[in-house]
Every structure is written in structure tokens, then in C-alpha cells.
Amino acid sequence: EVTMTTDSLSQKGLVKITGFTSATQVNATVISPLAGSGATTSWSEAAFSDYRKFPITAEFFQNRLFFTGSEAEPSTVFGSVSGDIYNFLTGTTSDMAIKRTIDTPENAQYLIGKQDLFMGTDGGTVSVKSVNSDELITANNINTQVENSYGAAAIQPVIANDVVVYTQRNSLKLRELIY
């Protein structure tokens, strides 16, 4: 389903993608055109799809739903609009959804929230937090920082008292995050 939004109205139509030329170009058949309009020339593919693949992990944190680890964007964190977990519309204001590509070439393995949101990658652990420690994470104040270089396995960690316990990349050791 394709939605076109203009200043005054929102219209829906249905297209079937029949082939992929690249990550940004597709061949499609229009099944039902947008009502009352000409051809749509501006549209975008969703971040998650059968072609771009789906995230491998999710976590509820600070009244947002966070995703990471898709095949197309393995180290990008997506956070929903605060209080609206089905809305991932990004924008320029702090109340909009979050899309942040972490400064690491590794693939995400897990997300877990404690005091901060932690993203385990196959090369280390990254904390995702607000620039100001007394504020919630928003699109305007998100900060990411590599916390260690012990890679993680694709096994969901657990919170044990005041620490996060996760499995190291080789699945032979348990590691803990203490803060």
C-alpha cells in the first residue's frame, strides 16, 4: 500500500512490486491508483520489507519502541514516536521518531534497556542515551558511545540486579555491563 500525503489530504493506493533494479528503484504494477490524482512521482520504500529484511531485535525503552539489526541497515537504531509505538515518522522536532546510524561497522545482535539503552554488536557494546542525563532520548539529543570491544552473540542478554549479562561473540563467555 502506498500513501501520498499533500498539505490538504492523504490518499491511498495499492501497487505490487514486481522486481528490483536497486535498493532505491523498483518495477511495480499499479493495482489501484490514488483516488482523484495523477501519477505519484515521489514515494519511498519502508525501512523494513521482504527485500530490505527485518530487524533482529527490539526493545521498549523510555516510552518508545526501538528496533535495530536489519540486513540493509545493520547498525541503525530506529525509535518510534514517544508514546506512539506504531509511528516511525521522522522529522526535525524532538517529539518525532528517531533514526540513528551508530558509528560502528559491526552488525547489531541485541538491544536491552536498563539505565541506558545498550546495543550489542558482534564487535562490542554501544550505549544509546540522551546527551543530557536527566532527559529522555529524542531525535535532537541522542548520543551513542562504544562501551567495550567484547563482541556479543545473537542471544538476548538479561538484567541481573544492577548489571546486564550477555554472551560474548564466541558463545564461550558471559560478560557483564556495570555502570
Number of C-alpha atoms within 10 A of each C-alpha: 9 17 14 15 11 8 5 5 7 11 14 13 15 14 15 13 11 9 11 12 8 8 10 8 11 12 12 12 11 11 11 13 16 19 10 6 9 8 7 12 6 6 10 9 13 8 15 14 12 6 13 15 14 18 23 16 19 17 18 16 19 16 15 23 21 25 22 27 25 21 16 16 18 21 23 21 22 22 29 24 23 22 12 13 15 11 15 20 12 17 13 10 10 16 16 20 24 26 21 16 15 20 12 16 12 16 23 33 27 25 27 23 17 12 14 18 21 23 28 34 27 20 21 21 23 23 21 21 20 19 15 11 10 7 10 16 26 24 20 15 13 17 16 18 14 17 14 13 13 17 23 28 22 20 15 15 20 14 14 9 7 12 15 18 17 24 21 22 20 12 13 8 11 13 15 16 14 8 9
